Amino acid sequence: MNNRPDLSPEIARRRTFAIISHPDAGKTTLTEKFLLFGGAIQMAGQVRAKGEARRTRSDFMKMEQDRGISVSASAMSFEFGQYRFNLVDTPGHSDFSEDTYRTLTAVDAAIMVIDGAKGVESQTRKLFEVCRLRDLPILTFCNKMDRESRDTFEIIDEIQENLAIDVAPVSWPIGMGRDFIGAYDLLHDRLEIMDRADRNKVAESIQISGLDDPRLADHVPADLLAKLREELEMARELLPVFDRKSFLEGHLTPIWFGSAINSFGVKELMTGIGEFGPGPQPQNAAEREIAPEEKPVTGFVFKVQANMDPKHRDRVAFVRLASGHFERGMKLLHVRSKKPMAVSNPVLFLAADRELADEAWAGDIIGIPNHGQLRIGDALTEGEGLRFTGIPSFAPELLQTVRAGDPMKAKHLEKALMQFAEEGAAKVFKPMIGSGFIVGVVGALQFEVLASRIEIEYGLPVRFEPTQFTSARWLSGPKDKVEAFANTNKQHMAQDHDGDLVYLTRLQWDIDRVERDQPELKLTATKEMMV
C-alpha cells in the first residue's frame, strides 16, 4: 500500500480548461493541434476536409462533420510535458450556448480564441461574461495572424475596452498576413520563426539576448525589425507586465499571437497553461466547499451525451472529479437516488476514442456509461449527501410542438425526447391539457439537430410545428397557492422532465401580470440543476 503516489503532486499537475470562442475563430483547429503536440494523435485533421484528408477528432456527430461546426462539448485528456491536460471543447455556435455555460462549471481556466481580423465578437463576449461570473482565469490566443489582420495594439485595446480586463502580451507578432514570419517571445527573449511549408511542424526557436542582439537581423527583414523594436518599446510603456497573481484572480489575461492551422504559437500557449494555469480548484456545494486534496472521492455530472456510439444505445455522463483519488470498480453513492452505484467501466476520452480509466484524480473528467440513472447536476460521493451548486438550466427562448411522422410511434418519440431532456439538449414540456409534447430550445439550429438525431438514432422522422407559446417560466411558491394557480391556468401549465411545474406564456405581459397580482408566486427563467 505504501507505493501509492502522494496525492498532491498528482493533483497539482492537472490542468482542466475549456476553449471558448465565436464560431470560426479557429477553436476546433486549435484543439486538434493540442492533441497533436500532446502526442494524442499523429496527424491533425481539418474541420472542412476534402476527400480522404482527415477530419477533426473532436467533432464526432455526423452533423458537426457536415457543417464544420462543433455542436456538443467533448472532453479530452492527454499528457503534455509533466502536466496532465483535461481539455473540454465547447460549441462555438450561439444556439448551443447552454451546453457551453454548463461546461464552464467543470473547468478551472479558459482559453479565449480571437480571430486577428475580427477581434472580439458577440459570442466571445457572452462566454467571457460567464467566465467572469465564475472568476475563471483566462488565457487569450489571437489566431489567424498569417492572414490579413488588424493592428496589434488595436486588438489589445478592443479586448481591454470590451471585456474590461487587462491584457499583458507574452508574445508579439512580427509582420502580418503574407509578411507574417513569426513572433517574439517576451517571457523568454526568444524569436519564434514560423515554418509555412509543414503545417504540423513546431516553429523553430532562436534564443537571443534582448532586442539589440545582432542575430535578430539574420532572421527578420530590416523594415519588420525596426517596426518590432518600435512597437515593443510602446508596448512596454503602455501595457501591463504579466503577473500570475492578477491572472489567477481573473483581472489580467496573457495574450499569445499565432496561427493554429500552421501550428504556430500553439506550443507556447500550451507551455503557458502548464506553467501559469491553475491546478484543480475547490468546488462549491450547497453544504460546504470541497477541496481537491480531500481524501474521499466526490464529483458532479455537468454533461450527459447520448448515443456517442450509435451502434450501442449508450449514454455517457461526463463527471468532473472534485476531490480524492478515484479507482475503477469503486462504489459511489448517487446522492439524488440515495443508491450506491458501482462504477465498473469509467472511461477517459481521447477525442472520439475512449479507453478504460483505471484511476483518476481530482480535476480529471471521466465518462460513466449508464442507462439513464445519471443526470446533469447529479453528485457522486463516498457517502456524503452533497449537492453541487451553480449548474444552470435556462428557460428556452423558442418553443415548438413535435409530432412523429407515424402516430403509432408516439411511445418511441416520448422515450427519445426524455433522453434529450436528460442530456440537456432541449427542454421537454408535457402540457396538462392535450396530448403531445412541447420542445423548448435556446437557438433555432437545435431543432434541426434534434430532428436529425431522432431520425438517425431512433429511425423516427419527426415534424416540429409552431406553437402559440413564446416563453416558459418555472413556477414555485407555497404549495396551496401553486396548486390553485395551476388549476385556474390549466391551458398554460406543463411539467418538465423532472415533473416541475412550468408556466407557458404567449406574452411578457402574462408574466408581469402574475408577478404583480400574485407576489407570493415565483416565476424564474433559470433553474439550478440541483437534486
C-alpha positions in Angstrom: 0.0 0.0 0.0 2.9 2.3 0.6 3.8 2.7 -3.1 0.7 4.8 -3.9 1.8 8.2 -5.2 1.4 11.1 -2.8 -1.9 12.8 -3.7 -0.8 16.3 -4.1 1.8 16.1 -6.9 -0.7 14.0 -9.0 -3.5 16.6 -8.4 -1.1 19.5 -8.8 -0.1 18.5 -12.3 -3.7 18.5 -13.6 -4.8 21.4 -15.8 -8.6 21.4 -16.6 -9.6 24.0 -19.1 -12.1 24.9 -21.8 -11.6 26.7 -25.1 -14.2 29.4 -25.8 -14.6 31.5 -28.9 -17.0 32.8 -31.5 -17.7 30.3 -34.3 -15.0 30.2 -37.0 -12.3 31.8 -34.8 -10.4 28.5 -35.1 -11.2 26.8 -31.9 -11.5 23.3 -33.3 -8.3 23.6 -35.2 -6.5 24.7 -32.0 -8.0 21.7 -30.2 -6.5 19.4 -32.9 -3.1 20.9 -32.5 -3.2 20.5 -28.8 -3.9 16.8 -29.3 -1.1 16.7 -31.9 1.5 18.2 -29.6 0.2 16.2 -26.6 1.1 13.1 -28.6 -2.5 12.0 -28.7 -2.8 12.0 -32.5 -0.3 11.5 -35.3 -1.7 14.0 -37.8 -4.1 16.9 -37.4 -7.3 16.9 -39.4 -9.2 19.8 -40.8 -12.7 21.0 -40.0 -13.6 21.2 -43.6 -11.5 18.4 -45.1 -11.9 17.3 -48.7 -11.9 13.8 -49.9 -9.6 11.5 -48.0 -8.0 14.2 -45.8 -8.6 13.6 -42.1 -11.4 15.3 -40.4 -11.1 16.7 -36.9 -11.4 14.3 -33.9 -13.4 16.4 -31.6 -16.4 16.8 -33.8 -17.9 13.3 -33.7 -21.5 13.9 -34.6 -22.5 13.5 -38.3 -24.0 17.0 -38.3 -20.8 18.5 -36.9 -18.8 16.9 -39.7 -21.2 18.0 -42.4 -21.4 21.6 -41.3 -17.9 22.2 -39.9 -19.2 23.4 -36.5 -19.0 22.0 -33.0 -22.4 21.2 -31.6 -21.7 19.3 -28.4 -19.0 19.8 -25.9 -16.4 16.9 -25.8 -13.7 16.2 -23.3 -10.2 15.0 -23.9 -7.3 14.0 -21.7 -3.7 13.9 -22.7 -0.2 14.4 -21.3 2.0 17.4 -22.1 5.4 17.5 -20.5 4.9 16.9 -16.8 1.3 18.0 -17.0 -1.9 16.2 -17.5 -4.3 18.3 -19.6 -8.1 17.8 -19.5 -9.4 19.9 -22.4 -13.1 20.5 -22.8 -14.0 21.6 -26.3 -17.2 23.7 -26.3 -19.7 24.6 -29.0 -18.9 28.0 -30.5 -22.3 28.4 -32.2 -24.6 30.6 -30.0 -27.5 28.2 -30.4 -25.7 25.8 -28.2 -24.5 28.3 -25.6 -26.3 26.5 -22.7 -24.1 23.4 -23.2 -21.1 25.8 -23.0 -22.3 27.5 -19.9 -22.6 24.2 -18.1 -19.2 23.1 -19.3 -17.6 26.2 -17.8 -18.8 25.0 -14.4 -16.4 22.0 -14.7 -13.2 23.7 -15.6 -10.6 25.8 -13.7 -9.5 28.1 -16.6 -10.5 29.1 -20.1 -8.6 29.8 -23.3 -10.3 32.6 -25.4 -9.6 32.3 -29.1 -9.9 35.6 -31.0 -9.7 36.0 -34.8 -7.0 38.5 -35.6 -9.1 40.2 -38.3 -12.5 40.2 -36.5 -11.4 40.9 -32.9 -13.9 40.4 -30.1 -17.2 39.1 -31.4 -20.6 38.8 -29.8 -20.4 35.1 -28.7 -16.9 35.7 -27.3 -18.4 38.5 -25.2 -21.2 36.3 -23.9 -19.0 33.4 -22.9 -16.4 35.8 -21.4 -19.2 37.1 -19.1 -19.8 33.6 -17.9 -16.1 33.1 -17.1 -16.3 36.5 -15.3 -19.1 35.3 -13.1 -17.1 32.2 -12.1 -13.8 34.3 -11.8 -12.1 31.9 -14.2 -8.5 32.8 -15.2 -8.4 33.4 -19.0 -5.6 33.0 -21.4 -6.0 34.6 -24.8 -4.8 33.3 -28.2 -5.1 35.7 -31.1 -5.4 33.4 -34.1 -5.1 33.7 -37.9 -2.1 36.1 -37.8 -1.0 34.6 -41.2 -4.0 36.3 -42.8 -4.6 40.0 -43.1 -5.4 41.0 -39.5 -5.8 44.2 -37.5 -3.1 46.2 -35.8 -1.8 44.5 -32.7 -2.5 47.5 -30.4 -6.0 47.8 -31.9 -6.7 44.1 -31.0 -5.4 44.6 -27.5 -7.3 47.8 -27.0 -10.5 46.2 -28.1 -10.1 43.3 -25.6 -9.4 45.8 -22.8 -12.3 48.0 -23.6 -15.0 45.4 -24.5 -14.2 42.9 -21.8 -12.8 45.2 -19.1 -9.7 43.1 -18.4 -6.0 44.0 -18.5 -4.1 42.4 -21.4 -0.4 41.5 -21.0 1.3 40.5 -24.2 3.6 37.5 -23.7 4.4 37.2 -27.4 4.5 39.9 -30.1 3.7 39.2 -33.8 6.3 40.1 -36.4 4.6 41.2 -39.6 1.1 40.1 -40.5 -0.8 38.4 -43.4 1.6 37.4 -46.1 4.5 39.0 -44.3 3.9 37.2 -41.0 7.1 35.5 -40.2 6.7 34.7 -36.5 6.7 36.2 -33.1 9.0 37.5 -30.4 8.6 35.6 -27.0 8.7 38.3 -24.4 8.9 35.9 -21.4 11.9 34.0 -22.6 13.6 36.5 -25.0 13.2 34.1 -27.9 12.5 34.5 -31.6 9.9 32.0 -32.9 10.0 31.6 -36.7 7.0 30.1 -38.5 7.5 27.2 -41.0 5.0 27.7 -43.8 6.0 24.5 -45.5 4.9 22.0 -43.0 1.7 22.8 -41.1 2.2 20.1 -38.5 5.7 21.2 -37.6 6.5 23.2 -34.5 8.1 26.6 -35.1 11.8 27.0 -34.8 13.0 28.8 -31.7 16.1 31.0 -31.7 17.4 32.1 -28.3 18.5 35.7 -28.3 19.6 38.2 -25.7 17.2 41.2 -25.9 16.1 43.3 -28.9 19.5 44.6 -29.6 21.0 41.2 -30.4 22.7 41.5 -33.9 21.5 37.9 -34.7 17.9 39.3 -35.0 18.9 40.8 -38.3 19.8 37.4 -39.7 16.2 36.2 -39.4 14.0 39.3 -39.6 13.9 41.7 -42.6 15.1 45.2 -41.6 11.8 47.0 -42.0 9.9 44.4 -39.9 12.7 44.5 -37.3 12.5 48.3 -37.0 8.8 48.1 -36.6 9.1 45.3 -33.9 11.5 47.4 -31.8 9.3 50.4 -32.0 6.1 48.5 -31.1 7.7 46.7 -28.3 9.0 49.9 -26.8 5.5 51.3 -26.9 4.0 48.1 -25.5 6.4 48.1 -22.5 5.4 51.7 -21.8 1.6 51.3 -22.3 0.7 47.7 -21.4 0.9 45.8 -18.0 3.6 43.2 -17.5 2.3 39.6 -17.0 1.6 39.0 -13.3 0.5 35.5 -12.4 -1.4 36.5 -9.3 -3.5 39.1 -11.2 -4.1 36.4 -13.9 -5.3 33.8 -11.4 -7.7 36.3 -9.9 -9.2 36.9 -13.3 -8.1 40.6 -13.7 -5.5 40.1 -16.4 -5.2 37.9 -19.4 -1.9 37.0 -21.1 -2.1 37.1 -24.9 -0.2 34.9 -27.5 -0.3 35.6 -31.2 -0.1 32.8 -33.7 -1.7 30.7 -36.4 -3.3 27.5 -35.2 -3.6 26.0 -38.7 0.2 26.5 -39.2 0.9 25.1 -35.7 2.4 28.5 -34.8 2.2 29.8 -31.2 0.3 26.7 -30.0 3.2 25.1 -28.2 3.9 28.4 -26.4 0.3 28.6 -25.3 0.3 25.1 -24.0 3.5 25.7 -22.1 1.8 28.8 -20.7 -1.2 26.8 -19.4 1.1 24.3 -17.8 3.4 27.0 -16.1 0.9 29.6 -15.1 -2.5 27.9 -15.2 -4.3 26.9 -12.0 -4.4 23.4 -10.7 -7.7 21.9 -9.7 -9.7 24.4 -7.7 -12.2 23.9 -4.8 -15.8 23.3 -5.9 -18.9 24.7 -4.3 -21.7 22.6 -2.9 -24.8 23.8 -1.1 -23.4 22.4 2.2 -19.7 23.4 2.0 -16.7 23.9 -0.2 -15.0 20.8 -1.4 -11.2 21.0 -1.6 -9.4 18.9 -4.2 -6.9 17.4 -1.7 -9.7 15.8 0.4 -9.4 12.0 0.6 -13.0 10.9 -0.2 -13.9 10.9 -3.8 -16.6 13.4 -4.9 -17.7 14.6 -8.4 -20.6 16.0 -10.3 -22.2 15.4 -13.7 -22.0 18.5 -15.9 -23.0 16.9 -19.2 -24.7 13.8 -20.5 -24.2 12.7 -24.1 -26.4 10.0 -25.6 -25.5 7.7 -28.4 -21.9 8.8 -28.8 -21.6 5.4 -30.3 -24.7 4.9 -32.5 -24.2 1.1 -32.6 -24.8 0.9 -28.8 -27.6 2.9 -27.3 -25.2 4.2 -24.7 -25.3 7.3 -22.6 -22.2 8.7 -21.1 -22.3 11.1 -18.1 -19.3 13.4 -18.0 -18.2 13.7 -14.4 -15.8 16.3 -13.1 -14.0 14.9 -10.0 -13.9 17.5 -7.3 -11.8 15.6 -4.8 -9.9 12.4 -4.0 -8.4 9.5 -5.9 -10.9 7.5 -7.9 -10.2 3.9 -8.7 -12.1 1.7 -11.2 -14.7 -0.5 -9.5 -15.3 1.9 -6.6 -18.8 2.0 -5.1 -20.1 5.6 -5.0 -23.3 7.0 -3.6 -25.6 8.5 -6.2 -26.9 11.3 -4.0 -30.2 12.0 -5.8 -31.5 8.4 -5.7 -29.6 7.6 -2.4 -28.4 4.4 -4.1 -24.9 3.0 -4.3 -23.5 2.8 -7.8 -20.6 0.6 -8.7 -18.5 2.4 -11.3 -17.0 -0.6 -13.1 -16.3 0.8 -16.6 -15.4 4.5 -16.4 -13.8 5.9 -19.5 -11.3 8.6 -20.4 -11.7 10.3 -23.7 -9.2 10.9 -26.4 -11.4 12.7 -28.9 -13.6 10.1 -30.5 -11.6 7.2 -28.9 -12.0 6.2 -25.4 -10.1 4.0 -23.0 -11.0 2.4 -19.7 -9.9 4.6 -16.8 -8.2 2.5 -14.1 -7.8 5.6 -11.9 -8.4 9.3 -11.9 -7.7 12.2 -9.6 -9.4 15.5 -8.6 -9.6 17.7 -11.6 -10.0 14.9 -14.1 -13.0 14.4 -16.3 -14.2 10.8 -16.6 -17.1 9.4 -18.5 -19.5 7.0 -16.8 -21.6 4.9 -19.2 -25.1 4.4 -17.7 -28.7 3.7 -18.8 -30.3 6.9 -17.7 -29.6 6.9 -13.9 -27.3 9.9 -14.1 -28.5 13.4 -15.0 -26.9 16.8 -15.2 -26.2 18.2 -11.7 -26.1 14.8 -10.0 -23.5 14.3 -7.3 -21.4 11.2 -6.7 -19.7 10.8 -3.3 -18.3 8.2 -0.9 -21.4 8.6 1.3 -21.7 12.3 2.0 -25.0 13.9 0.9 -23.6 16.8 -1.2 -25.4 18.9 -3.7 -23.1 20.8 -6.1 -24.3 24.3 -7.0 -24.0 26.7 -9.9 -25.0 24.4 -12.8 -27.6 26.4 -14.6 -30.6 25.4 -16.7 -32.0 28.2 -18.8 -35.6 28.9 -19.9 -35.9 28.2 -23.6 -36.4 31.1 -26.0 -38.1 29.1 -28.8 -41.0 26.6 -28.3 -42.4 24.2 -30.8 -44.7 21.2 -30.7 -43.3 17.9 -32.0 -45.1 15.1 -33.8 -43.9 11.7 -35.0 -44.5 11.1 -38.7 -46.0 7.8 -37.7 -48.7 8.2 -35.0 -48.2 4.6 -33.8 -44.7 5.6 -32.7 -45.7 8.1 -30.1 -44.2 6.0 -27.3 -40.8 5.8 -29.1 -40.9 9.6 -29.5 -41.5 10.1 -25.8 -38.5 7.9 -25.0 -36.3 9.8 -27.4 -37.5 13.2 -26.1 -36.9 12.2 -22.5 -33.4 11.2 -23.3 -32.6 14.5 -24.9 -34.2 16.3 -22.0 -31.9 14.5 -19.5 -29.0 15.1 -21.7 -29.8 18.8 -21.5 -30.0 19.1 -25.3 -33.6 20.5 -25.1 -36.3 21.2 -22.6 -39.3 18.9 -23.0 -42.7 20.0 -21.5 -45.8 17.8 -21.2 -48.8 20.1 -21.3 -51.5 19.4 -18.7 -54.2 19.6 -21.4 -54.0 17.7 -24.7 -51.5 15.2 -25.9 -48.1 15.6 -27.4 -45.0 17.4 -26.2 -43.7 21.0 -26.5 -39.9 21.2 -27.0 -38.0 24.3 -26.0 -34.5 25.3 -27.1 -32.2 28.3 -26.9 -31.4 28.6 -30.6 -33.2 27.6 -33.8 -30.4 25.3 -35.0 -31.1 23.0 -32.1 -34.4 22.0 -33.7 -32.6 20.8 -36.8 -30.0 18.9 -34.7 -32.8 17.3 -32.7 -34.8 16.3 -35.7 -31.7 14.8 -37.4 -30.6 13.0 -34.2 -34.1 11.5 -33.6 -34.1 10.2 -37.2 -30.6 8.9 -37.2 -30.5 7.4 -33.6 -34.1 6.2 -33.4 -35.2 5.8 -37.0 -38.1 8.2 -36.3 -38.9 11.0 -38.7 -40.5 13.9 -36.8 -42.0 17.3 -37.6 -41.6 20.4 -35.4 -44.5 22.8 -35.7 -45.1 26.3 -34.3 -46.9 26.7 -31.0 -48.9 29.6 -29.6 -46.4 29.9 -26.7 -43.3 32.1 -26.7 -41.7 31.5 -23.3 -41.6 29.3 -20.3 -41.0 30.0 -16.6 -40.6 27.6 -13.7 -43.2 28.1 -11.0 -42.6 27.9 -7.3 -44.2 29.2 -4.1 -46.4 27.9 -1.3 -47.9 24.6 -2.2 -51.6 25.6 -1.9 -51.1 28.8 -3.9 -49.2 26.9 -6.7 -52.0 24.3 -6.9 -54.7 26.9 -7.1 -52.8 28.9 -9.8 -52.2 25.7 -11.8 -55.9 24.8 -11.7 -57.1 28.1 -12.9 -54.5 28.3 -15.7 -54.6 24.7 -16.9 -54.2 25.5 -20.5 -50.9 27.3 -19.8 -49.4 24.7 -17.5 -47.0 21.9 -18.3 -44.4 19.8 -16.5 -40.8 19.5 -17.4 -39.0 16.1 -17.4 -38.3 16.4 -13.7 -42.0 16.8 -13.0 -41.5 20.5 -12.0 -44.4 22.9 -12.9 -43.8 25.3 -15.8 -46.0 28.2 -16.8 -46.1 28.6 -20.6 -46.9 32.1 -21.9 -47.6 34.0 -25.1 -46.6 37.5 -23.9 -44.3 39.1 -21.5 -47.5 40.8 -20.2 -48.7 37.4 -18.8 -45.5 37.1 -16.7 -45.7 40.7 -15.5 -49.4 40.2 -14.5 -48.7 37.1 -12.4 -45.8 38.9 -10.7 -48.0 41.9 -10.0 -51.2 40.1 -8.9 -49.6 37.1 -7.1 -46.4 38.2 -5.4 -46.2 35.0 -3.3 -45.6 33.0 -6.5 -42.2 33.0 -8.1 -41.6 32.7 -11.9 -38.0 32.0 -12.8 -36.1 31.9 -16.1 -33.3 29.6 -14.8 -33.4 26.5 -12.7 -30.4 25.3 -10.8 -29.8 21.7 -11.7 -29.6 20.6 -8.1 -31.1 17.4 -6.8 
